[in-house]
Amino acid sequence: MEKILFECSLHGHISNNLKEKLLDRLIGICGTHPIPIFEHEIGFVPTIQTPEGPTRNEDILLRLKSPIEENDLTKRQWILCQLGLPETRTGRTVTVRPVLYSKISTGDALKFMNVLGYRYEFEFAKKGIVFTFRDALKISITQIFKAYVQLEVSKLTPYDPKENWMVEVTTIPVPQDQVDACCLELRLFGDSLKGILNLFHVDHLVLQNKIHYS
């Protein structure tokens, strides 16, 4: 039986005016320069969903995620992401949820989702940069884009007309007994960015994959 792992995260957003200040701070803290990121993400829901109510929260929601190569926009290497509902523990100041990532090496990933009993629900592209900190945290600074045509990323438009940047600080997936330590490390990292960026944890209801980037 596969061991359940948990991902801890904090989120924020920043304007173009403060982006360079944030980058300078992160270069100093992380001791490295960022690497570019360009990803395509597709959300799926069960074809037959549980009737609306508390039990619907038990439906497993899945995503496909792949890097996008600038010189070949059709090429994909999909990863299947199973993102559990964030825990609702009182007093938690960090978003914590169970996760499972599986690489799809061969075959048609979209047809595979149909075989699993899932249907397309939404998609978006994410472009920006990523820092790493002590091989334990990933700090992404990205903008979200929507496509004019489903599954086609050659023509994209920003989801936010003001073109602000989303910031997400995420831990590597860890076992349950390491969650508290990761939450502490996340909070300390967030404190190091104060004055430029305030990170926050997202309410569990917001992360139920019901926000459509369309």
Secondary structure, DSSP 8 states (H G I E B T S, - for coil): ----EEEEEEEEEE-HHHHHHHHHHHHHHHSS--EEEEEEEEEEEESS---SSGGGGGS--EEEEEE-BTTBTT----EEEEE------TT--SEEEEEEEEE--SS-HHHHHHHTTEEEEEEEEEEEEEEEETTTEEEEEEEEEEEEETTEEEEEEESSTT--EEEEEEE--B-GGGHHHHHHHHHHHHHTTTTT---B---TTTTSS-----
